[in-house]
């Protein structure tokens, strides 16, 4: 039997031994953190798949709305949904921005459409025949011009109508303009700490700078209809063959074809060609109708004129 004097644990109680063993034991495993029940993280892509699908449809239709304004081929893509506090989103916006609040009836809420000032300025330049590059002193402006206000009204009327049409796949709604502001400090959409779902559409013209049109929805408005939105998406999801055909048609629609026109077809002799020099005048006879050609095939005919200070062709006959 071991002597008590040689046993270091003989003079300690069982509680002391357990306590000391706990203090010395290395800690392994995950860190323990406090958790508030009911505070599950919200993943929009998982719970708002209907809104994701609707965004893809809106992107396709938005291109047909934007192209008449920018007057060049344009790509529109939708960015995955995000959620954030409305106040945080506002803080990230510039002082001058077009913010339009629409009430969506009969839903208990609305939507906010945001259009950046730089994009509006570029649209004006394009619409009146100018360039679409960065605008001088654009960041220092504090208000939109009268022309920009008119163009914005036309653009937002078409965009809001497009959004309402897209919502009909889920439920019929009517958009009523409640407020339009040009400053982030004056808009009243939801409470500052309310969560909003942010849907961004990236607009990339073949000429000019890309821009983003943003649509915001209150998260509280969407949560009661999450199941309804998801069900409509699965019920109306196209078959594999239909989806493939749609993708093929969309890809074919994006193919760029070189188009040319011929103003006249004069003829000269080989001798004239050999002695041709700067300053010589070749008489030509303008055709009554200028053909528009793809490869060697005439696809249309029209007259050459001018629009917005640039040469243009008025199509009078197709085929």
LINZI-V135507 format. One record per residue. N is the residue number from 1. PSI is psi in whole degrees, 0 to 359 (none if undefined). NEAR is the number of other ideal C-beta (glycine too) atoms within 12 Angstrom. Layout:
((N/PSI/NEAR) (N/PSI/NEAR))
//
This chain:
((1/134/6) (2/139/9) (3/140/8) (4/329/11) (5/334/8) (6/358/10) (7/113/12) (8/341/13) (9/354/15) (10/331/15) (11/4/11) (12/144/15) (13/166/11) (14/325/11) (15/321/10) (16/319/15) (17/314/17) (18/320/14) (19/315/13) (20/323/15) (21/325/14) (22/322/12) (23/324/11) (24/340/10) (25/133/11) (26/147/8) (27/125/10) (28/164/6) (29/176/7) (30/153/6) (31/137/7) (32/126/7) (33/153/7) (34/145/7) (35/129/9) (36/123/8) (37/139/6) (38/3/7) (39/42/9) (40/143/10) (41/144/12) (42/122/22) (43/102/16) (44/319/30) (45/330/21) (46/321/17) (47/350/24) (48/49/34) (49/331/28) (50/320/35) (51/326/42) (52/312/28) (53/320/30) (54/323/40) (55/322/40) (56/320/30) (57/319/31) (58/319/36) (59/319/33) (60/319/27) (61/329/25) (62/331/41) (63/320/33) (64/337/20) (65/320/30) (66/321/39) (67/321/25) (68/336/19) (69/315/35) (70/339/36) (71/25/26) (72/164/23) (73/136/22) (74/139/34) (75/136/25) (76/126/34) (77/149/22) (78/137/32) (79/144/24) (80/145/22) (81/148/35) (82/161/28) (83/144/30) (84/166/24) (85/141/22) (86/320/32) (87/321/20) (88/319/19) (89/316/34) (90/321/32) (91/332/14) (92/357/20) (93/153/28) (94/168/25) (95/323/22) (96/115/31) (97/145/38) (98/119/38) (99/118/39) (100/119/35) (101/121/32) (102/134/32) (103/135/25) (104/103/34) (105/140/19) (106/16/16) (107/157/28) (108/73/17) (109/199/29) (110/199/36) (111/154/44) (112/125/44) (113/124/44) (114/128/40) (115/122/43) (116/149/37) (117/323/34) (118/322/32) (119/321/41) (120/316/39) (121/320/35) (122/323/35) (123/318/42) (124/314/31) (125/315/31) (126/316/32) (127/326/28) (128/17/22) (129/14/16) (130/198/21) (131/169/23) (132/27/32) (133/187/16) (134/135/17) (135/136/28) (136/136/12) (137/23/12) (138/324/27) (139/344/16) (140/353/13) (141/148/22) (142/354/16) (143/161/18) (144/150/30) (145/169/22) (146/320/11) (147/320/18) (148/322/33) (149/317/21) (150/316/18) (151/320/29) (152/317/37) (153/318/21) (154/315/23) (155/313/33) (156/329/34) (157/318/21) (158/318/27) (159/315/38) (160/322/37) (161/321/24) (162/319/32) (163/319/39) (164/318/32) (165/321/23) (166/325/36) (167/338/36) (168/337/19) (169/338/27) (170/309/32) (171/146/23) (172/130/15) (173/163/29) (174/128/21) (175/127/33) (176/124/18) (177/121/24) (178/326/23) (179/140/21) (180/123/27) (181/158/28) (182/13/29) (183/136/22) (184/346/27) (185/346/18) (186/348/16) (187/141/28) (188/98/21) (189/299/33) (190/179/29) (191/149/15) (192/324/19) (193/2/16) (194/145/25) (195/138/28) (196/150/37) (197/125/41) (198/122/37) (199/111/40) (200/138/30) (201/118/41) (202/123/26) (203/120/38) (204/97/26) (205/155/28) (206/336/19) (207/126/19) (208/183/29) (209/145/25) (210/155/26) (211/170/37) (212/127/27) (213/129/46) (214/138/36) (215/128/43) (216/140/41) (217/140/45) (218/131/32) (219/324/31) (220/332/23) (221/327/32) (222/331/39) (223/319/23) (224/341/15) (225/17/29) (226/312/27) (227/319/17) (228/318/22) (229/316/34) (230/320/25) (231/317/18) (232/323/25) (233/313/25) (234/324/14) (235/325/14) (236/7/20) (237/130/18) (238/155/17) (239/168/10) (240/318/10) (241/317/10) (242/318/13) (243/320/16) (244/317/13) (245/321/14) (246/318/19) (247/320/17) (248/316/14) (249/320/14) (250/322/19) (251/318/11) (252/325/12) (253/339/16) (254/356/17) (255/130/12) (256/128/11) (257/132/15) (258/127/12) (259/138/19) (260/162/18) (261/155/26) (262/119/20) (263/321/21) (264/164/17) (265/69/13) (266/158/16) (267/139/12) (268/157/16) (269/166/11) (270/322/9) (271/318/8) (272/321/15) (273/321/13) (274/332/10) (275/11/11) (276/134/14) (277/161/10) (278/135/5) (279/342/7) (280/148/12) (281/127/11) (282/115/16) (283/135/11) (284/158/13) (285/116/11) (286/132/15) (287/144/19) (288/327/14) (289/131/21) (290/125/28) (291/146/29) (292/119/30) (293/141/19) (294/118/16) (295/238/11) (296/17/10) (297/130/13) (298/120/22) (299/342/21) (300/165/22) (301/151/22) (302/194/23) (303/143/23) (304/133/24) (305/213/15) (306/141/12) (307/128/15) (308/38/15) (309/8/11) (310/151/15) (311/141/15) (312/165/18) (313/129/26) (314/113/18) (315/124/21) (316/335/17) (317/138/17) (318/137/11) (319/none/11))
//
